[in-house]
Every structure is written in C-alpha cells, then in structure tokens.
C-alpha cells in the first residue's frame, strides 16, 4: 500500500535480520519508498536508547537504524504546520487514549504514546496519506475523530501492514 | 548513410532485424525524442537485462514514471482536499464573541498543566 504512512507498530519491525527490511529495500529500489511517520522514528530511537546504556546490543541496533535512516532507504514524513494544527484539535477532542485491558504500560507512558499516535494520524491526514498499522483499533478511533472534526475531508483510511 | 541508401539495403535484404528489437505494437501516436545520454544508458541496461528493444525499455521506464506521477498527484490532491476542509471560510472577528487575551492564554496553559497532572497521577 504505497499511499500509506507506517506507524510505530510497523516501523518497529525493521531489523537487519527481518523480512520487513527486504520489503523496505524492494520498495526503495522500485522508486516507491516506504513512508514512516516522524513520531514513529522518535519512538524507535527512544526505545533503543533507553536500554542501550545497560545492554550494548541496543546500541548496535540503534547505530544500524541510524545508518538505515541516513541512507534514505525509507522516507520520513514529518510534522509540518498543518499536521500540528490538526493534531492539536484531535487531542482537544480525544485527550486520553481509549481504555485497553491488554495495555500494561503505566498511565504516563500510555498518555505519551497516545499523543504520538495523534501526531502520526495527523501527519498522515495532512500529507494526504492513509495509515498502515497493527494497531487498527486506536487509529480507527483517531480516524473517526478526524471525520467528526472535518466532515468534508476525504477520510483517513486505516489499513494493515503489507507483511 | 542516407535514407535512400538505407531503403535500398532494406529492399535487398542487407538489413536484418533482430527478433527482440521491436517494441510491442501499440496504437498510440508515434513520436521522436532526443534522449539525454544518462537516460539512454539506463534504457540500454534495462533492454539488455530484459532482452527487449531500446524502445521497449524506454516505454517501460516511461510507464513506471507515469504511474509514480499519477500516484503523487492523487496524494497531493487528497492533501489539498483535506486542508481545504480544515481551513474555515472568512471569519468575522468583529462580530464574534471571543475570550479575552488572558482567558485565551489560560485555556492553553491550563490544558498543558492538566495533561501533565493526569499523566503523572
């Protein structure tokens, strides 16, 4: 799905020994590089960095991921002025994440993650893209909020990842 | 070699076409292009790789480029449609009932504090 923006659940599957990397490289060679949301890159870097101090393997992985990003193997879609305005309005409508029994993270972490998901959805919406995710439930809620705020806009489609 | 001489050689069978040298027949209009060397190099490499003619390779490259162009155009159009739905029409500030500057600032800063407290609790 070349019109979709990858969220963190998909981008976090990038690994030197994973088949997702093959897909990403194939797409880059075909001239349709995978698009990854900037907040997803933030979450990946944060996830590796906070463990790298105690587990050197994550430092290696972070170095690999940094080189991959620097090589333009995928495209990063950033938060521009349009996206942050839209994200702020969505956050005003849905300040807290939907309750989830499966999510065992602390309230603080869930809140931070929710804000990043809002930014990802807003980035896709502002860029004219859809969302590709393994977390359909939350992004469908965000898509609904966008449709409620902007009923005349083409809706945000939420799709599964390509793998 | 002039065109007349080439025609003569064709008639006499001195010019033979390679079996793979023809692009697939199409109904579109014919055109003549002056190709930059870099593009010609790519087309020739693709032609060799696929065992097709230079013209066929050029058509394949152009088709792929056209597909990418259409894709980017459709994304750009949707981007514009969505933004048009976000931006309101004319706003009459004088006729509006607005919060004071202090109230407006409080709304922003208080919301930030509430979020921080909620997250920390």
Contacts between the chains, C-beta under 8 A, distances in Angstrom:
chain1	res1	chain2	res2	distance
A	2	B	71	6.3
A	3	B	71	6.9
A	3	B	74	7.4
A	3	B	75	6.0
A	31	B	64	7.0
A	31	B	68	5.7
A	32	B	68	6.8
A	32	B	71	7.3
A	82	B	83	5.9
A	82	B	86	7.2
A	85	B	86	7.3
A	86	B	86	6.3
A	92	B	111	7.8
A	95	B	115	6.6
A	95	B	118	7.9
A	96	B	118	7.2
A	107	B	118	7.9
A	107	B	119	6.5
A	107	B	121	7.0
A	108	B	119	4.7
A	108	B	120	6.3
A	111	B	115	7.3
A	111	B	118	6.9
A	111	B	119	4.0
A	112	B	119	7.1
A	125	B	82	5.9
A	126	B	79	7.0
A	126	B	82	6.9
A	126	B	83	7.0
A	127	B	75	7.3
A	127	B	79	5.9
A	128	B	75	4.4
A	128	B	76	6.3
A	128	B	77	7.2
A	128	B	78	3.8
A	128	B	79	3.1
A	128	B	80	7.5
A	128	B	81	7.8
A	128	B	82	6.4
A	129	B	75	6.4
A	129	B	78	8.0
A	150	B	82	6.9
A	150	B	85	4.4
A	150	B	86	5.5
A	151	B	85	7.5
A	152	B	84	7.8
A	152	B	85	4.1
A	153	B	81	6.3
A	153	B	82	4.2
A	153	B	84	7.8
A	153	B	85	3.4
A	153	B	86	6.9
A	154	B	78	5.1
A	154	B	81	5.4
A	154	B	82	6.0
